[in-house]
Amino acid sequence: MVSKKSQKDRNEQEIISDILRPHSKKILEIVKSLRTKILNMFPDFEERGYPVWKAIGFRDKNLGYLCGIFPFEDKVRLVFEWGILLKDHNGILLGETKQIRYMDFISAGEIDFVSIGNFIDQSLDLPKSKKDKELLIEALHLSQKPVSKKRKS
């Protein structure tokens, strides 16, 4: 008899294999490097395939989805779900959407695992509830709006 957990793991690996199947050796090398290192640094994470997004996500048991690997034809994107809330003193993270930030890689050699570990550690320190994170984002946006000056009469 196969346990439910091992059946689920096998199904996840099949989904992930399907996501990766169309990609080149170069892209697969980048993905493998990211997957291996992230799971080595954070062994309690659950790795999950997201076929609609064509991505491999990493989930924390308490915080849920934190980041994901999105393979494209010419690059691999590592997306941080709450990236806007992460401190990025070196300006590494890309993106200007309301919530996510990401890193793009065109070779495995350019992956900065120290920065990735730092961003994931920061993600783990964020509030647990989605609502609390959304409130932080709202406060961040309000603090970045220019102050309008009243015209002197």
Buried (B, 14 or more C-beta within 10 A) or exposed (E): EEEEEEEEEEEBEEBBEEBBEEBEEBBBBBBEBBBEBBBEEBEEBBBBBBEEEBBBBBBBEEBEBBBBBBBEEEBBBBBBBBBBBBEBEEEBBBBEEEBBBBBBBEEBEEBEEEBBBBBBEBBEEBBEEEEEBBEBBEEEEEEEEEEEEEEEE
